[in-house]
Amino acid sequence: MRISLGLTSEWSIRAESLTQRCGEPSDNVSTKSLANASVKAPIQSSAASILRGHLVLVGLPGAGKSTIGRAVARKLRRPFVDFDVELERRQGMSVTQLFAERGEAAFRALEVQLTGELIHTERSVFAPGGGWITNPGVLALVRPPGRIIHLKVSPAGALKRLGSARASRPLLMESSPQAVLDRLWLTREALYALADAEVDTEVVDFQGVANRVVEIARGLDAAPG
């Protein structure tokens, strides 16, 4: 079963806010859109167990995981964790430095370690990096009872939203970031498809995005197995 939900509101807010990685939550996001939202069939039979689960937002760099995640966490009255910010705090260096000095494999291992720790904390909203989902077995760490929502954005749309901030993304520091995003989408599309729900971001008000994610999350929580 797959339920489609339509949205039509347009919005345009400052692009630099989308890439805010830390500090106080902001309701400012770059130009984005949301045409459709799809909810896949429930995968968990125990409603009580579902209610104890974390909500994880996944998607390409530039999908708005951190900004939307903060807004969703406020609406759900849950703690919010930006994985990149938390790893930077723990390691005492930026994600760019971590990639440069230790390599991507080491960074992915830190993501898995952090996930393993956080699943035992109060149910929260998580915004991991775009490549978090490529870690083998990581989805099984969070669900059940956790839920995963894919914030879908096209590679071209992601690049436009990131703007100059793409320079701070290790995987996009090559001469052709568009080619990199195209490649990332091709290699990750099937993994993102494993999410419990998907929000296709093409034309929507920022609050509409957050409200739709909250609506989907609550629907997933309430759905019978």
N, C-alpha and C positions, 0 to 999 in steps of 0.2 A: 504494500500500500504506500502511496506517495501523495501527500496533500499539497496542493499549490496555493500560495497566498499572494495576491497581487498588491503592488504599491505603485503610486504614480506621482508623489510629491517631488518637486525639484528643489535642489539646494546648492548653494555655493558659498563656502566659508574658507577662511584663510588656509592655504596649503601647509604653512609651517607648523600649524597646530597638530596636524596628523602625525608628524614625526616626533612629537614631544615624547621623550622616553622616560622622564622622571618629573618630580615636583608635584604641585597640586593638580588635581584633575581639571581638565579643560573641556568645554563644550564646543570648542572651535576645531573644525576639521577641514581638510581640503575638499575641492570639488569632487563629489562622488554621486553614485546613483544606485537605486535599488529597484529593479523591475519585478523580480519574483522571489518568493521564499518557498522552499520545499521542505517538508518534514517527512522523513523516512519512517518506516514501521518501527515501533518500540522494540527494543532488544532486551528489556529487563522485565521480569515478571513481578517483582516485589515493589509495590508503590512506596512502601516505607523505606526500602533500600535506596530507591531513586532519589528520594528527598534528602538523603544524606550525601549525595554525590556532588562533586565539583562540576563547574561549567567551564569548558575549555574552548577558546576561540582560536581557530586555525586559518591560515591563508597565506598568500604570497606576501613578501615585503610590500608595504604600501596599502594593504587591505584595510587598515584601520583597527587592527586588533587591540592595540594599547588604548587608543582614544575611546573607541566604542566600549572596550572592556571596563574602563573606569566608570563610564556612564551607566552601563548595565549593572555593575556592582553596587553603585549607589541606589539604583532602583530596586534591586533585590535585597539591599541591606546586607551585603556580603563583603568580606575583605577582598581586595584586588591584588594580584601579584603579576607584575611584568617580569617575565623570566630574565630578559636581558639586563634590566636594571638590578635585579636581585643578584645575578651572577657577577655583575660589575662590582657591586658592593662587597660581595664575599671575596672576590679575587683581587680587589684593589686595583683593577685596571679596566679599560674599556673593552668592549667586544672586539673592536678592531685590533687592539693590542693582543688580546687573547688569541685571535686567529693568526696574527703575525708571529707571535712568539711560541705558541704551542701547537698551532695547526687546527684545522676544522675537526678532525677526529677527536682530539682532546676536548674541544668545546662541546661537541655532541655528547661526549661521556659526562660532562658536567651537567648538561641538560637532563640527562636520564637520572643522574644522582639527585638532582634537585627535585625532579618529579617524584621520585621514590620517597623523598622526605615530606613533600607537601601533601601527598595524598592522605597522610595521617593527621592533618591539621583540620581546623574548622572549615566546613564547606565554603568554597571561595570561587571567585572568577579568575581564571588563569589566562594570560596572554603570552604564550611562548613564542619564540622566534619562528620565522617562516619554515625553517628546515627541521624544526622539532619533530614533526610527523614522520620524518625519514628514519628516525631511530628505531631499529627493530624492537618490537615488543612494547613500545611506549604506549600504544593505545590500550593494551591490555592492563597497563598499570593503573589507568584512570577509570576504566569501565569494565563491567559494571562496578559501582553504581553511577559513575560520572557520565556526563553528556558532552558531546563535541558538536560545535556549530562551525561550519565553514563559511567564512566571509569571502565570497568569490569576487575577484576583480581580474580583468584581463591584463596581460602583461603590459600593453600600451597604457592602460588606465593607471596601473601601478606606477609606472615610470613617471607619468604626468603628475601624480599626487606627490611622489617623493621629491621631485624637483632637485634642488641642489643638495638636499639631505641624503641623496643616494651615495654621496661621497663618504658618508659615515657607515655604510653597509659594506662589510668586507667582501661579500660575493659580487657586489656591483661596482667594484673599483677598477674594472677592466675598461678597455677602450670603447667597448660597445655594450653598455648596460642593457639595452633593449634585447640584444641577442642572448644575454645571460638570463633575463627574465623569461624570454621565450623558452629557453632550455629548461629553466626551473619549472615552468608550468607543465611542459611535456613530461618531465620526470616525476612530478608530484601530483598530477591531476588524478590519477587512480587512487592515490593515498587520501587526497582530500575528499574523494567520493565516498570514503568509508565513514565520514562524519554522520551523525544522527540527523542533522538538518543542514540545509544550505541556503544562504542568503545571497542572491545574485545582485551585486551592487552596481546598478546602472540607473541613475537619477533618483535621488531621494533626499529629503530633509534629514539632517543629522539626528534630530530627536526621533524622526521616523525610523531610522536604522536601529537606534538603541531600543525604542519601544517594540519594534518587530522582534528583535532578538529576545527581549524579555518575554514577549508573548509566546514565542516558540519554546523557550526554555520552560516556562510554566506549563505549556501544553504537553511537553515531553514528560515533565514530572507527574502530571495528572493522568497520563495515558495508562490504561491497563495493559498488562503483559499479554 
